[in-house]
Amino acid sequence: MPINRRQFLGAAGAAAAAAHTACESQGGASPTLSDIASIRERYPRVMRQAYLDTAAHCPLSTHTREGMQKYMDFHMYGGEEGRGEYAGEAMRAVKPQFARMIGAKPSEIAFVQNTKAGEDIVVNGLDIQAAGGNVVTNDLHYAGSIHSFLGRRKAGMDVRIVKSKNWVTDLDAMEAAIDKKTRLVAITLVSNVNGHVEDAKAITGMAHANGGYVYADIIQAAGAIPIDVKALGLDFAACSNYKWLQGCRGSGFLYVRDELQGTAVRDLLFPGYVRFNYPPWVDPADGNEDPMPFSPPTNAGRYQPGNTAREGYCGQYESFKVMEAIGVENMLVHTMALVDRVRKELPESRYRCITPEGARSPILVFIPADYEGTQARLKQANVQATMTGNRLRISPNIYNNQEDVDKLLDALV
Ligand SMILES: Cc1ncc(COP(=O)(O)O)c(C=O)c1O
């Protein structure tokens, strides 16, 4: 039954009040964060169009740009006037910030360029093929990852891709596919396909009972829904920053459970520095030292390929500050009010919803009866959403409001 505008405003108001309380209880990062409505002005693109497409990418905010700009100023002018200190502070803070967001330890976090790079570090480091092991995944995992697994299958890896049933992971089929040789189960925690939220706890239970590990792609989850990797039993996870983390491309994070570092997941990159302890490099050499002393990182930094996109991480530092001040749960309360309204008000006869009922994620997907007409109407109304394959995907964030949803519904109903 469609909810009326007053009921909707009530839900949105509750979310804003929750955010207000969260900011106050955390000391209030800045006066403009005291309610979600004022956040919107920090994302100039969303003031120009109804932007309902965070699952594709998040428009850059003024506070994120400011972090990036500060790093660029440091790069351009040097470290005086606090610029060097700022860069150091941001780079030191950003792993602990991400760790807090997903319930991990900072020592379990590595910088990676993107989600796929993180997943590849895990898959390659586990030596799956050499050990005669297999990988189990499903068709709600990211298509780029499935593409990569199909390539690995062609190269001889035993890859099992379980098909979903009615747009939901078939847990019985997953269980049947997992066996004692399963080295890795790879899933997407919130699916970009339809916003399905994987029952990660059930899947980690199945994998661990067979001696296997679980990797989760969390690019559509981190910053969108609360995550606790320990409670879910996840061994590995990765994401880029440009979607729900509200950052930019070229920077991301990999989580590797402490106990698995350098053991289950072999070192393949060996970052760090070597010292040359012999003449003419040093003279005299330190006779008590190795000629080439080398000390690799003993935390997840061991998986970092090398230098990182520092502009991106300085921007991310600012994004995290805002998200921590509001709280991911409060953000989700806000976005769920928006997606719930769309789900109720778009007529099922013309827009078949393929997001499972009860999925608690801000991604909502439909198969429109008239795909091209839908595309044209959205364009005409200046509403940004993803249209791909046969599907329409909307994915609101904290910067969206009921007027954006009005515009979408006015265009489509
Ligand atoms: C679920 C999912 N995983 C991964 C990606 C791509 O990630 P990256 O560019 O960080 O490799 C996307 C992009 O749309 C995605 O939706």
The ligand as a Gaussian input file, in Angstrom:
#p B3LYP/6-31G(d) Opt

LIG

0 1
 C       29.824000      -5.271000      -6.578000
 C       30.911000      -4.558000      -7.328000
 N       32.175000      -4.975000      -7.203000
 C       33.184000      -4.363000      -7.835000
 C       32.952000      -3.272000      -8.661000
 C       34.088000      -2.615000      -9.347000
 O       35.042000      -2.385000      -8.410000
 P       36.492000      -1.800000      -8.699000
 O       36.354000      -0.774000      -9.762000
 O       36.845000      -1.237000      -7.394000
 O       37.333000      -2.972000      -9.048000
 C       31.660000      -2.808000      -8.838000
 C       31.410000      -1.666000      -9.735000
 O       30.340000      -1.385000     -10.141000
 C       30.618000      -3.458000      -8.142000
 O       29.358000      -3.024000      -8.254000

